[in-house]
Amino acid sequence: MYIDQSSTLVVSYSNIQDGWIGAANIDDNPLFVDPDNDDFRLMPGSPCIDAGNKWGVPIDENDCDEDGVFVRAVPRRSGWQPTLQR
């Protein structure tokens, strides 16, 4: 990331080492499973679990997970890939 004098950076709902001004930002150990071996899944009890805001996630209008629900955010589950139909 490059920021110069004319740049504006807005960060919110994030866990940022050494902190950052912004809505609901935290500076805490994220409790990754095994970061030394590139396993960045979150362990139970992580302060990052359910701490975000999904306002930027699109609505599941095409029922990508085929559960019959069209009005919530597109699901994001480990190992699951949506099948998008045109």
PyMOL commands that set and color helices and strands:
alter all, ss='L'
color gray80, all
select helices_A, chain A and resi 35-37
alter helices_A, ss='H'
color red, helices_A
select strands_A, chain A and resi 32-34+39-42
alter strands_A, ss='S'
color yellow, strands_A
deselect
rebuild
show_as cartoon
